[in-house]
Every structure is written in C-alpha cells, then in structure tokens.
C-alpha cells in the first residue's frame, strides 16, 4: 500500500541545536573546518551533516529539501530561490547546445518565455505541443530531444497530462520526464505515475502565505548531487540560493499543507459546481464534464480532492475585467496574480500569468481573453463567498 504523502512528511523530524521542536537556523554564509583535509574532501563530494558554503548547501535548505523529498517521495531535493530558478537549473543541467525540449503548449507564461525566447540564445530549442495528444508528442521526438516537460495540471486551462503514457515515451527514447506539480501538491505524487523530476514553485500552495518566493527540484539523489557540483552544477554555478530564514518559514508552513489543500479543494469543488449549474463555462478537473476527469481521478491520492484552481469564461474580456474588480470590492478576495493563498486570488491569465504567450498562440490553444482564473482560498463559509461571486456575475451581466 502506498503511503499517504502527508504521513511521509509527518514522520520527518528534525530537532534544534538545543532540542528545540524547530530546527536551529544557521544564519551564516560560510562554515568552519577543524582540518584542511575535511574541507578538501567536501569540495570533492557531499558529506552528510557537513557544510561548506551556503551557495552549495546550508543546514536550513538541507532540512527543507529533505521534507519536500519526503512529500514527493523522491530520494533528494534541491531548494532554489524561485520556481523559475528550479526550472532553469533542471533544464540547464540536462541540456546542452543543440538539444531540444518537448513542452506542453499550455504552461505558465514565465516558463513559456524561458523556453521560447531565452534558451535559444544558448542553443536549446523547444517544440510546443498539445500535451494531451500523445501522437503529437511522439511526432516531435528527435535524436536531439532530451526532455518532455509538462505541468501536472496546466496553467491556466487545467488540462491533465497523462504522466504514465508520457513516461513510456520518455523511456522508449531515453528522455527525462520533468513535471511541474505546483498546482497539485499532495493531490498527486508525479513520480508514482512516471515523472523523473518534480518541480514546485514553493511560493504557491506549499508555503501558502504569499510572503516569499522559492522553488524546489525533487529528484533522484545523483541528479541533485550533480546540480551542486562545484565544477558543473547548475544550482551551484547559477547560484539561486534561498535565505535560511525563508527556508525555516516554509518548513513550518509545509506541515499544515494537508489541512489547507483539503479546504482549497472543498471550496474549489463547491464553486465550480455552482458556476456550472449557473450555466457558466468552467474549467475544473473535478467536474465530470472535464475531458480528463477520469484520468485525473485515477491519479489522485485519496482525501485531497481536485484542487482549488478554477478557470471560468466570462463571455467577453470587458465582463471578465469588471467581474474581477467587483469581486475585490465585495471582499471575495484579491485581484492579484499567483495562487495558493489563504484568500481567493483572481486574474485574467491572458493579461498576466500567460501574457508572455503571443496572442495568436493563446487563441490557437483556446486561451480566450475572457478567461478569469481563480485560486480559491480556504474560506470557512464558502457558501457566503459563492453568493458574493454570483451577485458580482449578475451585476456585470455574465449570468
């Protein structure tokens, strides 16, 4: 029987220097040695419990990394200063000039811009595909391909990647399947369905309080060690270090993730069903009308639901903009980018989190300017919140 991911995290204990229930924070950039030989040895390879320099590793990032490796059931994890840093380090560690990536076309706009505009400067190109069309994925594989990249739940159309089938393609051609699981921590465990490497923006659900920016790469031990190599490691040489104080804060917050995710999902399902009953076009994997509902249901870890992310079609861009302003005025939440906060956040993805994607490409993938993305908060009275949403939609003429 596969262990509940929250139980794996629950079993991870680390004590402070004087027995504190929270680990001691080493507020230090560098660490002292009692012998020249030990320092030289640590330059050559990692030694458990020994630290050299915080760009390489520090105790707090080590503790947080072990907790998140337990969460995602991987051997090891590398903490980074942002989700984008986690993506960049992973790609640059795997790819060299002349290599290719196959990526889902519906991904976070920053990831899209990285692959479309920035990586080609270094000779790494990306072929964007409809990730739910396995034939389209297979057709793009060449001898130069090194990575299949996708989000477990795509941003912002909430499409579900068939990770098991993608893994079969990856294994057949010697590729790495890299999965961004930011939208669905605890809900699914991507390595159980085929992912080689799992990435998170810790900024979102895992931290949960919208007060920091951070990321993580959860992966096999050897891959994480390669990221830290003093001569060739992307994390070591690019230097995306997370401050120890922020690591400590995230480690505290991650232990309430199981409680928060259940409430996010409960609220997400309630609002998605309510909108559907009102006749609003809704994208939400928990609805049976969602094209990958059955696929996603078969991947879910029991008890965490279908998540708190909802995308709705307001009919027109003007109505969507008015809706967001009214919802903020009526205290539904905040008109802001990002997700995973305790209050509901809403934005127009075409003008925010997906704005890096050219308009014609947005249109080709079905990303209408009338879309509004909601990250449902952990409201105690979701019925009252939904009535406010409904009232705002009536005011602006959506229903």
Buried (B, 14 or more C-beta within 10 A) or exposed (E): EEEBBBEBBEEBEBEEEEEEEEBBBBEEEEBEBEEEEEBEEBEEEBEEEEBBBBBBBBBBBBBBBBBBBBBBBBBBBBBBBBBBBBBBBBBBBBBEEEBBBBBBBBBBBBBBBBBBEEBEEBEBBBBBBBBBEBEBBBEBBEEEBBBBBBBBBBBBBBBBBBBBBBBBBBEEBEBBBBBBBBBBBBBBBBBBBBBBBBBBBBBBBBBBEBEBBBBBBBBBEEBBBBBBBBEEBBBBBBEBBBBBEBBBBBBEBBEEBBEBBBBBBBBBBBBBBBBBEBEBBBBBBBBEEBEBBEBBBEBBBEEBBBBBBBBBBBBBBEBBBBBBEBBBEBEBBBBBBBBBBBBBBBBBBBBBBBBBBEEEBBEEBEBBBBBBBBBBBBBEEBEEBBBBBBBBBEEBEBB
